[in-house]
């Protein structure tokens, strides 16, 4: 999950969606149909969004811009950090004032309110907190927060077990083993038995003792109500100057499909490792990435069949002030050299790339890449190319969720949408509206 704060808030609505026949990317026959019974009071379908609490000054819980997200079933409040002291979950004074308002607004609209622990900047001490000597104190600290704020559940966004993550996270070879034991102990606790417990996860299963992805996550699935696979950030400034899709559903044109990550491939990886389809939630983005691309290179976009495989272009990472980045030191003490080149879907409308209906403005080149089932746009005046998601790509993802009978979706982040175009398209494809 793209969290630059520690409290992650997820708003989710519960509903059953009809299952339609749809074949895209990984055929349904390639997935394992094992199902598991949900152990808590979690709904049978998940429609969720994370709420980045550090942006509450722009979109407070009470305003209309937040309420459109309440057509969901869950909302995840994002900004809670792990602590050097495992018995404490860090909640800032600002969050202590905001969280009750968040919970009240969610419950007023019939939405489950959950607190997300960790995130990109908040996972430094996860490894310590789940160790055998510490996990009971961690559990008691979490349950104290649940009781204090009247939460319906907890979401664990550890980025990542047995890895440095942002760069200064504590990590140990036994992280995955300890994480599982912690989740099992939390679920077995009298208060934990009725809580909704979820996890946000990378494209591949967590790393085991040998540094490779776990081959069996079935025990995690038994302890959790669902796992949200973060199906985004596949291409970005870390891609070495290659412009590619942020959240490709498939890679049908790739010359090396097995080495090109995709959302459907991530679902397959987790499923083959033992995550049941009915406990798999698809994480979807309401943002994209901008790149500086020359008109000559961008000319491929309008050349039809001349477009490179998997819609790749050469470009430089944009340096601009976005909704989530600031030139201040991160938790590791490292100051970024440039601003994050992120555009929320809403920002694409306010910055003049898209109109109020989500269509490309005059003078902006638009192309839907059938290879990845995602759109690109290019503004020749500004020499900016953006990979993002729109109503069409969200409809594709919704159809995929139905076809594979997944548990639902979770959007990062709900407030990045504009006029409910993205989440509305998902709900339409899922038969929820």
Secondary structure per residue as TSV (DSSP state, phi and psi in degrees):
chain	resnum	aa	ss	phi	psi
A	1	X	-	360.0	140.5
A	2	X	-	-83.9	86.0
A	3	X	-	-115.8	128.1
A	4	X	S	-109.9	11.0
A	5	X	S	-132.7	-174.5
A	6	X	E	-106.6	-23.8
A	7	X	E	-92.8	124.7
A	8	X	E	-110.8	127.8
A	9	X	E	-114.3	131.8
A	10	X	E	-120.9	129.1
A	11	X	E	-107.4	123.7
A	12	X	E	-133.2	138.2
A	13	X	E	-107.1	148.7
A	14	X	-	-100.8	134.1
A	15	X	-	-168.2	155.1
A	16	X	-	-97.5	131.5
A	17	X	-	-107.2	141.1
A	18	X	-	-65.9	147.4
A	19	X	-	-95.6	117.6
A	20	X	-	-105.5	156.9
A	21	X	-	-79.9	127.9
A	22	X	-	-159.8	132.1
A	23	X	-	-123.0	120.1
A	24	X	-	-155.2	131.9
A	25	X	S	67.6	-113.8
A	26	X	S	-77.9	117.8
A	27	X	-	-64.4	150.3
A	28	X	G	-60.8	-30.9
A	29	X	G	-63.8	-19.4
A	30	X	G	-81.1	-12.9
A	31	X	S	-99.2	153.3
A	32	X	-	-89.0	128.2
A	33	X	-	-87.6	12.0
A	34	X	-	-59.3	134.1
A	35	X	-	-116.7	158.4
A	36	X	-	-130.9	146.5
A	37	X	-	-77.1	134.0
A	38	X	-	-70.0	135.2
A	39	X	-	-93.4	-17.4
A	40	X	S	-109.6	-158.6
A	41	X	S	-93.7	24.2
A	42	X	-	-66.5	145.0
A	43	X	-	-70.5	162.9
A	44	X	S	-76.5	-15.2
A	45	X	S	-131.7	142.4
A	46	X	E	-114.5	121.6
A	47	X	E	-125.2	107.1
A	48	X	E	-134.5	163.0
A	49	X	E	-149.8	142.4
A	50	X	E	-83.0	145.0
A	51	X	E	-116.0	108.3
A	52	X	E	-75.4	103.6
A	53	X	G	-63.7	-26.0
A	54	X	G	-70.9	-7.0
A	55	X	G	-104.5	16.9
A	56	X	T	-64.6	-24.4
A	57	X	T	-66.9	-27.5
A	58	X	T	-84.8	-40.7
A	59	X	S	-134.6	81.7
A	60	X	-	-67.6	158.7
A	61	X	T	-57.7	-26.9
A	62	X	T	-87.4	-12.9
A	63	X	S	-86.3	164.9
A	64	X	H	-59.8	-32.2
A	65	X	H	-61.8	-23.1
A	66	X	H	-90.4	-32.7
A	67	X	H	-66.1	-30.4
A	68	X	G	-63.6	-25.6
A	69	X	G	-72.9	-21.0
A	70	X	G	-74.7	7.1
A	71	X	G	-78.2	3.8
A	72	X	S	-89.1	-179.0
A	73	X	E	-107.3	-26.0
A	74	X	E	-129.9	150.8
A	75	X	E	-135.2	130.4
A	76	X	E	-106.9	122.8
A	77	X	E	-88.6	117.6
A	78	X	E	-108.1	116.9
A	79	X	E	162.1	31.4
A	80	X	E	-109.1	125.8
A	81	X	B	-101.8	150.1
A	82	X	-	-75.2	156.6
A	83	X	-	-123.1	158.6
A	84	X	S	-58.0	-34.0
A	85	X	S	-95.3	105.9
A	86	X	T	-58.1	-19.2
A	87	X	T	-78.6	-5.0
A	88	X	-	-119.9	134.2
A	89	X	-	-105.1	120.8
A	90	X	B	-72.7	117.0
A	91	X	-	-126.1	118.6
A	92	X	-	-69.6	165.4
A	93	X	H	-59.8	-39.1
A	94	X	H	-63.6	-42.0
A	95	X	H	-69.6	-32.4
A	96	X	H	-64.2	-28.6
A	97	X	H	-83.1	-35.2
A	98	X	H	-81.0	-38.8
A	99	X	H	-57.8	-42.7
A	100	X	H	-61.5	-36.2
A	101	X	H	-66.4	-41.3
A	102	X	H	-60.2	-48.9
A	103	X	H	-63.7	-42.9
A	104	X	H	-62.6	-42.0
A	105	X	H	-66.5	-40.0
A	106	X	H	-63.6	-48.2
A	107	X	H	-69.7	-31.0
A	108	X	H	-62.0	-28.1
A	109	X	T	-103.6	12.5
A	110	X	T	71.8	30.2
A	111	X	-	-111.7	142.1
A	112	X	E	-75.7	129.9
A	113	X	E	-104.4	121.3
A	114	X	E	-124.3	154.5
A	115	X	E	-108.8	127.5
A	116	X	E	-96.6	128.4
A	117	X	E	-104.8	126.7
A	118	X	E	111.8	-118.1
A	119	X	E	90.6	-178.8
A	120	X	T	-60.3	-41.8
A	121	X	T	-99.0	-4.7
A	122	X	T	-111.2	14.9
A	123	X	-	-105.9	14.1
A	124	X	T	-57.9	-36.7
A	125	X	T	-116.0	18.5
A	126	X	H	-57.8	-45.2
A	127	X	H	-56.6	-41.1
A	128	X	H	-69.5	-41.1
A	129	X	H	-66.3	-29.4
A	130	X	T	-97.1	4.5
A	131	X	S	-65.1	151.6
A	132	X	T	-51.2	-39.5
A	133	X	T	-74.2	-17.0
A	134	X	T	-114.5	-19.7
A	135	X	H	-63.2	-33.0
A	136	X	H	-63.7	-39.3
A	137	X	H	-68.0	-37.1
A	138	X	H	-62.9	-44.4
A	139	X	H	-61.8	-45.6
A	140	X	H	-63.5	-38.4
A	141	X	H	-63.5	-41.1
A	142	X	H	-65.5	-44.7
A	143	X	H	-67.3	-29.9
A	144	X	H	-63.7	-42.0
A	145	X	H	-65.5	-41.7
A	146	X	H	-57.4	-47.0
A	147	X	H	-66.6	-41.5
A	148	X	H	-62.4	-38.9
A	149	X	H	-107.8	0.9
A	150	X	T	67.2	41.2
A	151	X	-	-78.3	153.2
A	152	X	S	-90.9	-17.3
A	153	X	E	-177.3	-179.4
A	154	X	E	-131.1	141.0
A	155	X	E	-118.0	132.1
A	156	X	E	-110.0	113.4
A	157	X	E	-114.0	67.4
A	158	X	E	-81.6	115.0
A	159	X	S	-119.9	89.6
A	160	X	-	-145.4	153.8
A	161	X	T	-58.5	138.0
A	162	X	T	56.6	34.4
A	163	X	S	-150.9	156.5
A	164	X	-	-76.9	-18.6
A	165	X	T	60.0	-119.3
A	166	X	T	-62.6	-18.6
A	167	X	T	131.3	-23.3
A	168	X	T	-128.2	18.7
A	169	X	-	-68.7	141.7
A	170	X	-	-68.3	140.9
A	171	X	-	-151.8	151.6
A	172	X	-	-140.0	155.7
A	173	X	T	-60.4	-31.1
A	174	X	T	-87.3	11.4
A	175	X	H	-54.4	-48.7
A	176	X	H	-63.6	-41.9
A	177	X	H	-61.8	-44.7
A	178	X	H	-67.8	-36.9
A	179	X	H	-61.5	-44.8
A	180	X	H	-62.4	-46.5
A	181	X	H	-61.4	-38.8
A	182	X	H	-62.3	-48.0
A	183	X	H	-62.5	-39.9
A	184	X	H	-65.2	-40.2
A	185	X	H	-67.7	-40.3
A	186	X	H	-64.4	-42.9
A	187	X	H	-65.6	-34.7
A	188	X	H	-76.4	-18.2
A	189	X	S	-64.2	139.9
A	190	X	T	-51.1	-38.3
A	191	X	T	-78.7	-28.2
A	192	X	G	-74.8	-20.1
A	193	X	G	-65.6	-29.5
A	194	X	G	-99.9	-5.6
A	195	X	S	-77.2	149.0
A	196	X	E	-82.0	121.6
A	197	X	E	-118.5	128.3
A	198	X	E	-138.7	169.6
A	199	X	E	-139.6	145.2
A	200	X	E	-100.0	135.9
A	201	X	E	-138.8	158.2
A	202	X	-	-71.8	177.8
A	203	X	S	-62.2	-30.7
A	204	X	S	-114.3	155.1
A	205	X	-	-56.0	157.9
A	206	X	-	-56.8	154.6
A	207	X	B	-79.2	135.2
A	208	X	-	-90.0	-167.9
A	209	X	T	-60.2	-31.5
A	210	X	T	-86.4	2.7
A	211	X	S	84.1	0.4
A	212	X	S	-103.3	159.8
A	213	X	B	-60.7	139.9
A	214	X	-	-59.1	140.1
A	215	X	S	-92.4	-10.5
A	216	X	-	-141.6	109.0
A	217	X	-	-113.8	16.4
A	218	X	H	-61.3	-34.7
A	219	X	H	-68.7	-34.5
A	220	X	H	-61.7	-43.0
A	221	X	H	-62.6	-33.6
A	222	X	H	-68.2	-34.2
A	223	X	H	-82.6	-25.7
A	224	X	-	-103.8	152.7
A	225	X	S	-79.3	-33.9
A	226	X	E	-164.6	160.7
A	227	X	E	-121.0	125.2
A	228	X	E	-93.5	112.7
A	229	X	E	-82.1	119.7
A	230	X	E	-76.3	90.9
A	231	X	-	-86.0	57.6
A	232	X	-	-158.8	-179.6
A	233	X	-	62.2	34.4
A	234	X	S	-81.3	-35.1
A	235	X	S	-122.3	144.9
A	236	X	S	-174.6	-157.6
A	237	X	G	-68.1	-14.8
A	238	X	G	-81.4	0.2
A	239	X	G	-91.7	14.0
A	240	X	T	65.3	39.2
A	241	X	T	84.2	4.7
A	242	X	E	-95.0	124.0
A	243	X	E	-86.8	125.5
A	244	X	-	-147.9	177.5
A	245	X	-	-69.7	135.0
A	246	X	T	-66.3	-40.2
A	247	X	T	-139.5	66.3
A	248	X	-	-68.9	125.9
A	249	X	S	-71.2	-42.2
A	250	X	-	-136.2	179.3
A	251	X	-	-142.0	53.0
A	252	X	T	-65.4	-17.2
A	253	X	T	-105.3	-1.6
A	254	X	-	-67.3	139.0
A	255	X	T	-73.4	-20.7
A	256	X	T	-131.4	71.1
A	257	X	G	-58.0	-31.2
A	258	X	G	-71.0	-21.3
A	259	X	G	-103.0	2.7
A	260	X	S	-105.8	110.1
A	261	X	-	-63.1	144.4
A	262	X	-	-143.5	165.1
A	263	X	H	-66.1	-46.2
A	264	X	H	-65.1	-35.0
A	265	X	H	-65.8	-35.2
A	266	X	H	-65.1	-42.9
A	267	X	H	-59.3	-42.2
A	268	X	H	-64.0	-42.9
A	269	X	H	-60.5	-46.4
A	270	X	H	-67.5	-38.7
A	271	X	H	-65.9	-43.4
A	272	X	H	-64.7	-25.2
A	273	X	T	-85.4	0.0
A	274	X	T	110.4	8.8
A	275	X	-	-84.6	114.8
A	276	X	-	-63.3	150.9
A	277	X	G	-62.0	-35.3
A	278	X	G	-80.2	5.8
A	279	X	G	-120.4	14.3
A	280	X	E	-104.8	120.6
A	281	X	E	-110.5	134.4
A	282	X	E	-89.7	117.5
A	283	X	E	-79.2	127.6
A	284	X	E	-124.7	147.1
A	285	X	E	-98.0	146.0
A	286	X	S	-108.6	31.8
A	287	X	E	-146.9	167.7
A	288	X	E	-143.8	-177.2
A	289	X	E	-120.3	139.8
A	290	X	E	-104.0	145.7
A	291	X	E	-135.3	148.9
A	292	X	E	-85.0	116.2
A	293	X	-	-129.1	133.4
A	294	X	-	-68.7	152.0
A	295	X	H	-57.6	-36.0
A	296	X	H	-62.2	-48.0
A	297	X	H	-66.9	-40.1
A	298	X	H	-69.6	-16.6
A	299	X	G	-60.2	-22.5
A	300	X	G	-61.3	-26.8
A	301	X	G	-64.4	-32.3
A	302	X	G	-98.0	6.0
A	303	X	S	-94.6	10.2
A	304	X	G	61.0	-110.5
A	305	X	G	-66.5	-13.0
A	306	X	G	-82.9	-2.7
A	307	X	S	-65.0	130.5
A	308	X	-	-58.5	155.7
A	309	X	G	-54.6	134.8
A	310	X	G	63.4	24.2
A	311	X	G	57.0	48.1
A	312	X	-	-97.0	139.1
A	313	X	E	-131.7	158.8
A	314	X	E	-92.5	132.6
A	315	X	-	-164.6	168.9
A	316	X	E	-104.2	143.2
A	317	X	E	-62.2	132.8
A	318	X	-	-69.1	147.9
A	319	X	-	-115.6	99.9
A	320	X	-	-148.7	157.1
A	321	X	-	-77.4	121.9
A	322	X	-	-120.3	-174.6
A	323	X	T	-69.7	-17.5
A	324	X	T	-126.3	6.3
A	325	X	-	-128.6	146.6
A	326	X	-	-141.7	149.5
A	327	X	S	-84.9	65.9
A	328	X	S	-130.2	156.1
A	329	X	B	-60.2	140.7
A	330	X	-	-83.3	-172.2
A	331	X	T	-66.5	-17.2
A	332	X	T	-91.7	-0.7
A	333	X	S	85.6	10.5
A	334	X	-	-97.2	127.3
A	335	X	B	-95.7	123.0
A	336	X	-	-62.0	145.9
A	337	X	S	-81.4	-25.2
A	338	X	S	-136.6	161.9
A	339	X	-	-70.7	157.7
A	340	X	-	-72.0	133.4
A	341	X	-	-88.4	46.8
A	342	X	E	-94.4	136.3
A	343	X	E	-118.8	119.4
A	344	X	E	-70.6	161.1
A	345	X	H	-58.7	-39.4
A	346	X	H	-62.3	-41.0
A	347	X	H	-64.9	-32.2
A	348	X	H	-63.3	-27.9
A	349	X	H	-80.8	-41.6
A	350	X	H	-72.7	-25.4
A	351	X	T	-90.0	2.5
A	352	X	T	86.1	14.6
A	353	X	S	-84.0	-37.8
A	354	X	B	-123.3	153.4
A	355	X	-	-86.0	-175.8
A	356	X	T	-64.9	-19.2
A	357	X	T	-95.4	0.5
A	358	X	S	89.2	11.0
A	359	X	-	-95.7	153.9
A	360	X	B	-62.1	136.6
A	361	X	-	-71.3	158.2
A	362	X	T	-55.4	135.0
A	363	X	T	91.4	-11.3
A	364	X	E	-99.3	123.6
A	365	X	E	-79.4	134.9
A	366	X	E	-126.3	140.4
A	367	X	E	-147.6	134.5
A	368	X	E	-96.0	118.9
A	369	X	E	-83.8	106.8
A	370	X	T	-67.0	-21.4
A	371	X	T	-66.9	-36.2
A	372	X	T	-114.4	-7.9
A	373	X	T	61.4	39.3
A	374	X	E	-138.0	154.7
A	375	X	E	-94.3	156.8
A	376	X	E	-129.8	152.4
A	377	X	E	-137.4	157.4
A	378	X	E	-142.1	128.5
A	379	X	E	-105.3	104.2
A	380	X	T	-65.5	-27.7
A	381	X	T	-66.5	-38.1
A	382	X	T	-99.7	-6.7
A	383	X	T	54.8	44.5
A	384	X	E	-117.5	127.3
A	385	X	E	-110.3	138.5
A	386	X	E	-127.7	129.2
A	387	X	E	-98.5	128.6
A	388	X	E	-154.4	-172.6
A	389	X	-	-119.5	143.2
A	390	X	-	-131.2	-169.3
A	391	X	H	-59.5	-39.4
A	392	X	H	-66.9	-45.7
A	393	X	H	-68.4	-33.8
A	394	X	H	-67.6	-36.4
A	395	X	H	-63.6	-38.0
A	396	X	H	-62.4	-42.8
A	397	X	H	-68.0	-37.7
A	398	X	H	-63.2	-41.5
A	399	X	H	-64.4	-36.8
A	400	X	H	-65.3	-42.6
A	401	X	H	-57.8	-44.5
A	402	X	H	-63.8	-46.4
A	403	X	H	-62.2	-39.6
A	404	X	H	-90.9	-0.3
A	405	X	T	56.0	46.2
A	406	X	-	-74.6	169.7
A	407	X	-	-72.7	-26.3
A	408	X	E	153.2	-149.9
A	409	X	E	-139.1	159.6
A	410	X	E	-141.3	126.8
A	411	X	E	-100.7	131.6
A	412	X	E	-108.2	111.4
A	413	X	T	-121.0	158.9
A	414	X	G	-58.1	-35.6
A	415	X	G	-78.1	-2.4
A	416	X	G	-81.9	-11.9
A	417	X	-	-73.7	166.3
A	418	X	S	-134.6	122.6
A	419	X	T	55.4	28.3
A	420	X	T	60.4	24.8
A	421	X	H	-67.1	-45.0
A	422	X	H	-76.9	-54.2
A	423	X	H	-66.1	-34.8
A	424	X	H	-62.9	-40.0
A	425	X	H	-65.8	-40.7
A	426	X	H	-59.3	-49.3
A	427	X	H	-62.6	-36.5
A	428	X	H	-64.5	-45.8
A	429	X	H	-64.7	-30.5
A	430	X	T	-83.9	-3.9
A	431	X	T	76.3	21.8
A	432	X	-	-90.5	-10.2
A	433	X	-	-133.4	360.0
